[in-house]
Amino acid sequence: MILKIYRPFLAIAILISLFFLAFSQSSCRTYRFKDVSIPDSVKFVKINQFQNRATYVNPSLAPELTERLGQKIRSQTRLGITTNADDRSQQIWIIECTITTYSISTAGISNQQVNANRLNVGVKVVVRDNRTQKEIGKYDVTTPFEYSGSLSLQQAEQGLQSQILRDVTDAIFNRIFSNW
């Protein structure tokens, strides 16, 4: 009889205990900030200058993407940026990016005329550990950008420049740090 009376209280006490237990346990030593996951042992990254191996080369794209990625890492993570990855006393991630694709394709046709084009920007990303030179991750990131078919490539590049820098940098950052 007494058990029937206290059954609801017992159930609530068990749920509260489970809730407390679930949230009081420490994480698996992984730093999390804005859905960014980085092992505690990594304090710095070295971003090598982006290489441009695409068939069509936009000369300003590689240096600007390198700078933007560094800015995003500094603002969104606790990591510092270093230019020296030879220091074996600290674990440093080396980020190497190569622009592999910078191509145009037709995105839309109306009345036998091109009314929309698509610029595809593809980047191959390799992240290595400075101590072991082991690959931590290898990613291919491709981001499409549509523009009017009446524009030349140079006109489209001028109009899309800030969007290209923002979107490609975000895609690279998310692949490296958010495991997308």
Contacts in CASP RR format, 6 or more apart in sequence:
PFRMAT RR
TARGET T0000
AUTHOR 0000-0000-0000
METHOD contacts of the structure
MODEL  1
MILKIYRPFLAIAILISLFFLAFSQSSCRTYRFKDVSIPDSVKFVKINQF
QNRATYVNPSLAPELTERLGQKIRSQTRLGITTNADDRSQQIWIIECTIT
TYSISTAGISNQQVNANRLNVGVKVVVRDNRTQKEIGKYDVTTPFEYSGS
LSLQQAEQGLQSQILRDVTDAIFNRIFSNW
29 39 0 8 1.000
29 40 0 8 1.000
30 37 0 8 1.000
30 38 0 8 1.000
30 39 0 8 1.000
30 40 0 8 1.000
31 37 0 8 1.000
31 38 0 8 1.000
31 39 0 8 1.000
31 40 0 8 1.000
31 78 0 8 1.000
33 76 0 8 1.000
33 77 0 8 1.000
33 78 0 8 1.000
34 76 0 8 1.000
35 178 0 8 1.000
36 76 0 8 1.000
36 77 0 8 1.000
36 177 0 8 1.000
36 178 0 8 1.000
37 177 0 8 1.000
37 178 0 8 1.000
37 179 0 8 1.000
38 77 0 8 1.000
38 78 0 8 1.000
38 79 0 8 1.000
38 177 0 8 1.000
39 91 0 8 1.000
41 91 0 8 1.000
42 79 0 8 1.000
42 91 0 8 1.000
42 92 0 8 1.000
42 93 0 8 1.000
43 79 0 8 1.000
43 80 0 8 1.000
43 90 0 8 1.000
43 91 0 8 1.000
43 92 0 8 1.000
44 79 0 8 1.000
44 80 0 8 1.000
44 81 0 8 1.000
44 82 0 8 1.000
44 90 0 8 1.000
44 92 0 8 1.000
44 93 0 8 1.000
45 73 0 8 1.000
45 79 0 8 1.000
45 80 0 8 1.000
45 81 0 8 1.000
45 82 0 8 1.000
45 92 0 8 1.000
45 93 0 8 1.000
45 94 0 8 1.000
45 95 0 8 1.000
46 81 0 8 1.000
46 82 0 8 1.000
46 83 0 8 1.000
46 84 0 8 1.000
46 85 0 8 1.000
46 92 0 8 1.000
46 93 0 8 1.000
46 94 0 8 1.000
46 95 0 8 1.000
46 130 0 8 1.000
47 66 0 8 1.000
47 69 0 8 1.000
47 70 0 8 1.000
47 73 0 8 1.000
47 81 0 8 1.000
47 95 0 8 1.000
47 97 0 8 1.000
48 94 0 8 1.000
48 95 0 8 1.000
48 96 0 8 1.000
48 97 0 8 1.000
49 62 0 8 1.000
49 63 0 8 1.000
49 66 0 8 1.000
50 61 0 8 1.000
50 62 0 8 1.000
50 63 0 8 1.000
50 65 0 8 1.000
50 66 0 8 1.000
50 97 0 8 1.000
50 98 0 8 1.000
50 99 0 8 1.000
50 123 0 8 1.000
51 62 0 8 1.000
51 96 0 8 1.000
51 97 0 8 1.000
51 98 0 8 1.000
51 99 0 8 1.000
52 58 0 8 1.000
52 59 0 8 1.000
52 61 0 8 1.000
52 62 0 8 1.000
52 98 0 8 1.000
52 99 0 8 1.000
52 102 0 8 1.000
53 98 0 8 1.000
53 99 0 8 1.000
53 100 0 8 1.000
54 99 0 8 1.000
54 100 0 8 1.000
54 101 0 8 1.000
54 102 0 8 1.000
54 103 0 8 1.000
54 122 0 8 1.000
55 102 0 8 1.000
55 103 0 8 1.000
56 102 0 8 1.000
56 103 0 8 1.000
57 102 0 8 1.000
58 102 0 8 1.000
58 157 0 8 1.000
61 99 0 8 1.000
61 102 0 8 1.000
61 121 0 8 1.000
61 164 0 8 1.000
62 99 0 8 1.000
64 165 0 8 1.000
65 97 0 8 1.000
65 99 0 8 1.000
65 123 0 8 1.000
65 165 0 8 1.000
65 168 0 8 1.000
65 169 0 8 1.000
65 172 0 8 1.000
66 97 0 8 1.000
68 165 0 8 1.000
68 166 0 8 1.000
68 169 0 8 1.000
69 95 0 8 1.000
69 97 0 8 1.000
69 169 0 8 1.000
69 172 0 8 1.000
69 173 0 8 1.000
70 81 0 8 1.000
72 169 0 8 1.000
72 170 0 8 1.000
72 173 0 8 1.000
73 79 0 8 1.000
73 80 0 8 1.000
73 81 0 8 1.000
73 173 0 8 1.000
74 80 0 8 1.000
74 81 0 8 1.000
76 173 0 8 1.000
76 177 0 8 1.000
77 177 0 8 1.000
79 93 0 8 1.000
82 92 0 8 1.000
85 92 0 8 1.000
85 94 0 8 1.000
85 130 0 8 1.000
86 130 0 8 1.000
87 130 0 8 1.000
88 130 0 8 1.000
88 131 0 8 1.000
90 130 0 8 1.000
91 129 0 8 1.000
91 130 0 8 1.000
91 131 0 8 1.000
92 129 0 8 1.000
92 130 0 8 1.000
93 127 0 8 1.000
93 128 0 8 1.000
93 129 0 8 1.000
93 130 0 8 1.000
93 136 0 8 1.000
94 127 0 8 1.000
94 128 0 8 1.000
94 129 0 8 1.000
94 130 0 8 1.000
95 125 0 8 1.000
95 126 0 8 1.000
95 127 0 8 1.000
95 176 0 8 1.000
96 125 0 8 1.000
96 126 0 8 1.000
96 127 0 8 1.000
96 128 0 8 1.000
97 123 0 8 1.000
97 124 0 8 1.000
97 125 0 8 1.000
97 126 0 8 1.000
97 172 0 8 1.000
98 123 0 8 1.000
98 124 0 8 1.000
99 121 0 8 1.000
99 122 0 8 1.000
99 123 0 8 1.000
100 122 0 8 1.000
100 123 0 8 1.000
100 124 0 8 1.000
100 140 0 8 1.000
101 120 0 8 1.000
101 121 0 8 1.000
101 122 0 8 1.000
101 142 0 8 1.000
102 119 0 8 1.000
102 120 0 8 1.000
102 121 0 8 1.000
102 122 0 8 1.000
103 119 0 8 1.000
103 120 0 8 1.000
104 117 0 8 1.000
104 118 0 8 1.000
104 119 0 8 1.000
104 120 0 8 1.000
104 153 0 8 1.000
105 117 0 8 1.000
105 118 0 8 1.000
105 120 0 8 1.000
106 114 0 8 1.000
106 116 0 8 1.000
106 117 0 8 1.000
106 118 0 8 1.000
107 116 0 8 1.000
107 117 0 8 1.000
107 118 0 8 1.000
107 146 0 8 1.000
108 114 0 8 1.000
108 115 0 8 1.000
108 116 0 8 1.000
108 117 0 8 1.000
109 115 0 8 1.000
114 149 0 8 1.000
115 148 0 8 1.000
115 149 0 8 1.000
115 150 0 8 1.000
116 146 0 8 1.000
116 147 0 8 1.000
116 148 0 8 1.000
116 149 0 8 1.000
117 146 0 8 1.000
117 147 0 8 1.000
117 148 0 8 1.000
117 149 0 8 1.000
117 151 0 8 1.000
117 156 0 8 1.000
118 144 0 8 1.000
118 145 0 8 1.000
118 146 0 8 1.000
118 147 0 8 1.000
119 144 0 8 1.000
119 145 0 8 1.000
119 146 0 8 1.000
119 147 0 8 1.000
119 153 0 8 1.000
119 156 0 8 1.000
119 157 0 8 1.000
119 160 0 8 1.000
119 164 0 8 1.000
120 142 0 8 1.000
120 143 0 8 1.000
120 144 0 8 1.000
120 145 0 8 1.000
121 142 0 8 1.000
121 143 0 8 1.000
121 145 0 8 1.000
121 164 0 8 1.000
121 168 0 8 1.000
122 140 0 8 1.000
122 141 0 8 1.000
122 142 0 8 1.000
122 143 0 8 1.000
122 168 0 8 1.000
123 140 0 8 1.000
123 141 0 8 1.000
123 142 0 8 1.000
123 168 0 8 1.000
123 171 0 8 1.000
123 172 0 8 1.000
124 138 0 8 1.000
124 139 0 8 1.000
124 140 0 8 1.000
124 141 0 8 1.000
125 137 0 8 1.000
125 138 0 8 1.000
125 139 0 8 1.000
125 140 0 8 1.000
125 141 0 8 1.000
125 172 0 8 1.000
125 175 0 8 1.000
125 176 0 8 1.000
126 135 0 8 1.000
126 137 0 8 1.000
126 138 0 8 1.000
126 139 0 8 1.000
127 135 0 8 1.000
127 136 0 8 1.000
127 137 0 8 1.000
127 138 0 8 1.000
127 176 0 8 1.000
128 134 0 8 1.000
128 135 0 8 1.000
128 136 0 8 1.000
129 136 0 8 1.000
137 176 0 8 1.000
139 172 0 8 1.000
139 175 0 8 1.000
139 176 0 8 1.000
141 168 0 8 1.000
141 171 0 8 1.000
141 172 0 8 1.000
141 175 0 8 1.000
143 164 0 8 1.000
143 167 0 8 1.000
143 168 0 8 1.000
143 171 0 8 1.000
145 156 0 8 1.000
145 160 0 8 1.000
145 163 0 8 1.000
145 164 0 8 1.000
145 167 0 8 1.000
147 156 0 8 1.000
147 159 0 8 1.000
147 160 0 8 1.000
148 156 0 8 1.000
157 164 0 8 1.000
174 180 0 8 1.000
END
